[in-house]
Amino acid sequence: MPERTNKITFVLGGAKSGKSSFALDRAGKCQGRRVYIATAQALDAEMHGRIERHKQERGSDWDTIEAPLRLADIIGTVSCSHDVVLIDCLTLWVSNLVCSNIDAEKEFETLIDSLRDASGSAWLVIVSNEVGQGIVPDNALSRQFRELAGLLNQKVALVADEVYLVTAGIPLKIKP
């Protein structure tokens, strides 16, 4: 298998930690074609508002692709046609998989394969929530979600070239 030429940056943080802003700021400084892969779905008015705010923050310099479920399918295509690929966020993607009764762990393997096999030289910036530092949820669905999100974060961090943890808007590089 040929050596990967793209770079993967993984950005983790809690809710409202500044992780998305940090990732957008870093990725936005890169010249060339940029694409934002959104995993969120506007299922209610609050989420619709959040999505619109994110679009305004990005501006018109970004192409946008909505991928609430089939994330891995898109990565190969956009990594050849864009210089920067920003995926925001894996946590919502996990939630979408769980709520759609899709085998999340199988999708994780497909995603990791697509990250490893992405052709082109795109810089992949991936955002996810760190969900394992809080209390143990009191119901089975929430525990399943937390465990799946933690598992995916570990898998992505393993293939990433660099990993940042953002807390209170302050990024801390934890890999390499």
N, C-alpha and C positions, 0 to 999 in steps of 0.2 A: 504494500500500500504506500503511495507517495506521502511524503511528509506534509503535514498541514501547514499552509502558508498564512492562514488567517490568525488573528489574535482574539482571545476570548477574555473579556473582563466581566467579572461577576460582582454585583453590588447588592449587599444584604443590609437590612435594617428593619426596625420595628415600624409600626404604623405611624405615619406623620414624622418619621425620623429625618427626612430630607434625602432619602435614597434616590428617589426618582429625579429630584432636582439636580442632585450631584451627577447622576448618570447622564441626564440631558445636557447639562453644562459641559461635561467632558466630551461627550460625543458630538455636541454642537460645534466644538472648536475644530473638528476635522473637516478638511476641504473635500469636496466631491459630492456624490449622490448619497443622500441619507434616507433611510426608511425606518419608520417607527411601526413595530408590530404590536398592536394592542390586543390584549386578551380579555379586557373588560367587556361586559355586555350591559347595555342600558336597560335593565329590567325594571327600574323604578325612576322616579323624578330625581332623587338624590344622585344616583349613579349617572344619569344623563347629564346632570350639572357638572359632576366631576370630570366626565369625559370631555365636555365642552371646554372646561378650564384647561385641561391638559392640551387640547388642540390649540388653544390660544397661546399657551406658553411656548409650544413648539414653533408656531408661526408657519409660514407657507414654504419654508425651505426644506420641509420634510415630506416625503411620500408617506402615506399611512395605509396599513393593511390591517384589517380586523381578523384575528385568528383566535376565536374563543375556544376552539377544540383542536384542530389539525395543525398545530404549531410546527411540528417537524417537517411537514410537507412543504412549507413555505421557505424554510431556511435555505435549502439548496438553491432554490431559484433566486432569491434576493441576494445571496452572498456572491453571486456571479455578476449581478447587475448594479450593485450598490457598493459604496466604499465603507459605509457605516450602517450597521443593523442594530437598532435598539429594541429589545424585547422587554415590555413592561406590562404585566409582571407574571412571574411563574406561579405565584400564590393564587391569583385569580384563575389561572389556567387549571391548577389542581382542583380548585373548587368547582369549576365548570365540568371537569372530568367526573368528579364524584357525583355531582348532581345529575349528570347524564348517564350514570351507571356504566361508564366506560372503564375498562381495565386500566387503571392509572399506572400501575407498575410496568405494564407492557408499553404504554405510551412513553413512559420515562426512558425506557431502553431505546425506543425509536428516536426520541429527542436527542439523547446522548450520541447515538450513532450519527444523526444528522449534524450535530456540532463537530464531531470528529471528522466527518467526511465532507464538510462544506468546502466546495471548490471556490476558486477566486481568492482574493486577498482581503476580503471585507473584515473590518474590525467589528466583532460581535460584542455588544454590551448588553448584559442580561441582568434584570432587576428581580429581586424576590424578597419576601418578608422573612425575617428571622422570627419564627413562632415558638421556639422551644424554650424560651427564657421565662415564660410566665407560669401560671399555675396549671395543674393538670385539669383539663376540662371535665365537667361532671356528666357528660353524655357520650355515648359510643360514637356518634357521627363526628362530633368535634374532636374526639381523640383520634379517630381514623384520619381526619383531615390533617391534624397536627403531625401525626406520624408520617403521612405521605409527603407533606411539605418538607419535613426535616430530612427524609430520605432523598428527595429530589435535590434539595440544597447540597447535600453531601456529594451526590453524583456530579452535579454541575461544578462544584468547587474543585473536585478532583481533576476535571478536564480543563478547567480555567487556567489561563496563564497568570492572572492576577485576581485577587479577591479583596474587596473593601467591605468593611462594616461601618455603617453610618449611624451615629447616635447624636441626637440633638443638633443635627446639621453638620456634624464634624466627621469627616471620613478618616478611618484608620485602615491603612493597608495591612492585611493579615496574610497575604500570599503574594509574591514569593518571600 
